[in-house]
Amino acid sequence: MSLDTADSEFVKVLTESGHDVVHSHISEEDGDFFKKEVPQVDYIISNPPYSLKSEVFKRLYEIGIPFAMLINFQGIFDHKERFNLFKTHRTEMMWLSPRVNYIKPDQSSPSGVPFQSGYLMSGISDEQLVYEFLSK
């Protein structure tokens, strides 16, 4: 499952790779992720809104399905409630190098970012810290 729209790169790449993808965006018109019943899926993969990251991780741990969320790592452990959430649940991190460049809907090419991103995961990797190199 991807918490994204049909034109999300996550949805496109996973579908093109032959995976059955269920997608849903965090909005009322598509079904509120915080309230709706989550279908039976193997994984939940997304790039959640920065402003809702605490709520998203809390809900993901409540659901109990393995997940991988592409996030900005800056300050992720600074919030007391998030820190306790990650401390008391299985948490894995995939550190990516070089930095992830994001493409906004109104851009045709990626732009550089001043922060380090990676995947914060649970139930995905046997290792709690994974290092991966990105190809440009």
C-alpha positions as CSV (number, residue, x, y, z in Angstrom):
1,M,0.0,0.0,0.0
2,S,1.2,3.5,-0.8
3,L,-0.1,6.6,1.0
4,D,0.0,8.5,-2.3
5,T,-2.0,9.4,-5.3
6,A,-2.1,7.3,-8.5
7,D,0.6,9.6,-10.1
8,S,3.1,9.2,-7.3
9,E,6.5,7.8,-8.3
10,F,6.1,5.1,-5.6
11,V,2.9,3.9,-7.2
12,K,4.3,4.1,-10.8
13,V,7.5,2.3,-10.1
14,L,6.0,-0.4,-7.9
15,T,3.2,-1.0,-10.5
16,E,5.6,-1.1,-13.4
17,S,7.7,-3.6,-11.5
18,G,4.7,-6.0,-11.4
19,H,3.5,-5.4,-7.8
20,D,-0.2,-5.1,-6.9
21,V,-0.4,-1.6,-5.5
22,V,-3.2,-0.2,-3.4
23,H,-2.8,3.6,-3.1
24,S,-4.6,6.1,-0.9
25,H,-3.8,9.7,-0.1
26,I,-4.1,11.3,3.3
27,S,-7.2,13.3,2.5
28,E,-10.9,13.1,3.0
29,E,-11.8,12.6,-0.6
30,D,-9.5,9.5,-0.9
31,G,-10.3,8.0,2.5
32,D,-8.7,9.3,5.6
33,F,-5.7,7.1,6.5
34,F,-6.2,8.0,10.2
35,K,-9.8,6.6,10.2
36,K,-10.3,4.1,7.5
37,E,-9.8,0.4,7.6
38,V,-6.5,-0.5,6.0
39,P,-6.8,-3.4,3.4
40,Q,-4.7,-6.5,3.8
41,V,-1.3,-5.6,2.3
42,D,2.3,-6.8,2.7
43,Y,3.9,-3.3,3.2
44,I,3.0,0.4,3.5
45,I,5.5,2.6,1.5
46,S,5.3,6.4,1.2
47,N,6.8,9.8,1.7
48,P,4.4,11.2,4.4
49,P,3.7,14.9,4.9
50,Y,6.4,16.4,7.1
51,S,3.7,18.2,9.1
52,L,2.0,14.9,10.0
53,K,4.9,12.6,10.6
54,S,4.2,12.0,14.3
55,E,0.6,11.1,13.6
56,V,1.6,8.9,10.6
57,F,4.1,6.9,12.6
58,K,1.7,6.5,15.5
59,R,-1.0,5.1,13.1
60,L,1.5,2.9,11.3
61,Y,2.6,1.2,14.6
62,E,-1.1,0.8,15.5
63,I,-1.9,-0.9,12.2
64,G,1.0,-3.3,12.7
65,I,1.9,-3.8,8.9
66,P,5.6,-3.5,8.0
67,F,6.3,0.0,6.6
68,A,9.0,2.1,4.9
69,M,8.6,5.9,5.1
70,L,10.9,8.2,3.1
71,I,11.5,11.1,5.5
72,N,13.7,14.0,6.4
73,F,15.9,12.6,9.2
74,Q,16.6,16.0,10.7
75,G,14.9,16.3,14.1
76,I,13.1,13.0,13.8
77,F,14.1,11.8,17.2
78,D,13.9,15.3,18.9
79,H,10.2,15.1,19.7
80,K,9.6,13.2,23.0
81,E,6.5,11.3,21.9
82,R,8.1,10.2,18.6
83,F,11.3,9.2,20.5
84,N,9.3,7.0,22.9
85,L,7.3,5.5,20.0
86,F,10.5,4.5,18.1
87,K,12.2,3.3,21.4
88,T,9.3,1.0,22.2
89,H,8.7,-0.4,18.7
90,R,10.9,-2.1,16.2
91,T,12.5,0.7,14.2
92,E,14.9,0.4,11.3
93,M,16.7,3.1,9.3
94,M,18.0,3.1,5.7
95,W,20.6,5.8,5.3
96,L,20.9,6.9,1.7
97,S,23.8,8.5,-0.1
98,P,24.0,10.9,-1.8
99,R,21.1,12.9,-0.6
100,V,17.6,12.3,-2.0
101,N,16.6,14.9,-4.6
102,Y,12.8,15.4,-4.8
103,I,10.8,16.3,-7.9
104,K,7.8,18.6,-7.1
105,P,4.7,18.3,-9.3
106,D,5.5,21.6,-11.0
107,Q,9.2,20.6,-11.8
108,S,10.6,18.5,-14.6
109,S,13.8,17.7,-12.8
110,P,14.9,17.1,-9.2
111,S,16.2,19.9,-7.0
112,G,18.9,19.7,-4.4
113,V,17.8,19.7,-0.8
114,P,19.7,20.9,2.4
115,F,18.7,17.9,4.5
116,Q,19.4,14.2,4.7
117,S,16.5,11.8,3.9
118,G,16.2,8.1,4.2
119,Y,13.7,5.4,5.1
120,L,12.5,5.0,8.6
121,M,11.0,1.4,8.6
122,S,9.6,-1.3,10.8
123,G,9.5,-5.0,9.8
124,I,11.3,-4.5,6.5
125,S,15.0,-5.2,7.3
126,D,16.7,-7.7,9.5
127,E,19.3,-5.0,10.3
128,Q,18.3,-1.9,12.3
129,L,20.7,0.3,10.3
130,V,21.1,-0.1,6.6
131,Y,23.3,1.9,4.2
132,E,22.4,2.2,0.5
133,F,24.0,4.2,-2.4
134,L,21.6,5.9,-4.8
135,S,22.4,5.9,-8.5
136,K,21.8,9.2,-10.2
